[in-house]
Amino acid sequence: MSEFRELTNIINRFTAEREWETFHSPKNLAMALSVEASELVEHFQWLTEEESRNLDAKKLSEVADEIADVQWYLLRIADQLGIDIPAAAKAKMIKNGTKYPVALAKGNAKKYNRYQDE
């Protein structure tokens, strides 16, 4: 069993035990995901690039908790919609390879639609 499937099963059991399924529509889960992503971002707000790469143990633990929350909601949404996350990520990387060809994107932080300006 994949780790994604195993984790999804754990999350689904947790949710079922609390009878939360009725609250977990894709819409509600996406909104909760946005909140959790914002909580993750909050840990990095106002840090320098260097500080963001060198978190102390307490801050790193807090960031890990937020990452876990984000993953939790991603897995719930994917499960609700029947999306295989690894397959979707691989397919998206193929699309990204087309949008961001190495010759134009290497060392360049511009969005793909800005390449047309060059």
C-alpha positions in Angstrom: 0.0 0.0 0.0 1.3 3.4 -0.9 2.1 5.9 1.9 -0.5 8.2 0.4 -3.2 5.6 0.6 -2.1 4.5 4.1 -2.2 8.1 5.4 -5.5 8.7 3.6 -7.0 5.6 5.4 -5.8 6.9 8.8 -7.3 10.3 8.1 -10.5 8.8 6.9 -10.8 6.7 10.1 -10.0 9.8 12.2 -12.7 11.7 10.4 -15.3 8.9 10.5 -14.8 8.4 14.3 -15.7 12.0 14.8 -18.6 12.0 12.3 -17.0 14.9 10.4 -17.7 13.6 6.8 -20.8 15.9 6.5 -18.5 18.9 6.9 -15.8 17.7 4.5 -17.1 18.7 1.1 -14.4 19.6 -1.4 -15.4 23.3 -1.1 -15.0 23.3 2.7 -11.8 21.3 2.6 -10.3 23.7 0.0 -11.2 26.6 2.3 -9.6 24.9 5.3 -6.6 24.1 3.2 -6.2 27.8 2.4 -6.3 28.6 6.1 -3.7 26.0 6.9 -1.5 27.2 4.1 -1.8 30.8 5.5 -0.8 29.5 8.9 2.3 27.9 7.3 3.2 31.2 5.6 2.8 33.1 8.9 5.8 31.3 10.3 8.0 32.8 7.5 6.5 36.3 7.4 9.2 38.9 7.9 12.1 36.4 8.1 15.1 37.0 5.8 15.9 34.3 3.3 18.7 33.1 5.6 16.5 33.0 8.7 13.9 31.0 6.7 16.5 28.4 6.0 17.7 28.1 9.6 14.7 27.7 11.8 15.3 26.7 15.5 14.0 23.4 16.7 10.8 24.9 18.1 9.9 26.8 15.0 10.8 23.8 12.8 8.4 21.7 14.8 5.6 24.3 14.4 6.3 24.4 10.7 6.2 20.6 10.5 2.8 20.7 12.2 1.5 23.2 9.6 2.9 21.2 6.7 1.1 18.1 8.2 -2.2 20.1 8.3 -1.8 21.2 4.7 -1.1 17.6 3.7 -4.1 16.4 5.7 -6.5 18.6 3.8 -4.8 17.9 0.4 -5.3 14.1 1.0 -8.9 14.6 2.1 -9.8 16.7 -1.0 -8.0 14.3 -3.3 -9.8 11.3 -1.7 -13.2 13.1 -2.0 -12.6 13.7 -5.7 -10.9 10.5 -6.6 -7.6 12.1 -7.5 -4.3 10.1 -7.3 -1.9 12.8 -6.0 1.4 11.2 -7.2 -0.2 10.6 -10.7 -1.5 14.2 -10.8 1.9 15.6 -9.7 3.7 13.6 -12.4 1.3 14.8 -15.1 1.7 18.4 -13.9 5.5 18.1 -14.1 5.1 17.1 -17.8 2.9 20.2 -18.4 5.4 22.4 -16.4 8.3 21.1 -18.6 6.4 22.4 -21.6 5.6 25.7 -20.0 9.1 26.2 -18.6 11.6 24.9 -21.2 15.1 24.8 -19.8 16.5 27.2 -22.4 14.1 29.9 -21.3 13.6 29.1 -17.6 17.0 28.3 -16.4 18.0 30.9 -13.8 14.9 32.9 -14.6 12.1 33.4 -12.1 9.6 34.8 -14.6 6.2 33.2 -15.1 5.9 31.2 -18.3 3.7 33.8 -20.0 6.4 36.4 -19.6 8.8 34.6 -21.9 6.8 35.9 -24.8 8.0 39.4 -23.9 11.6 38.5 -24.7 
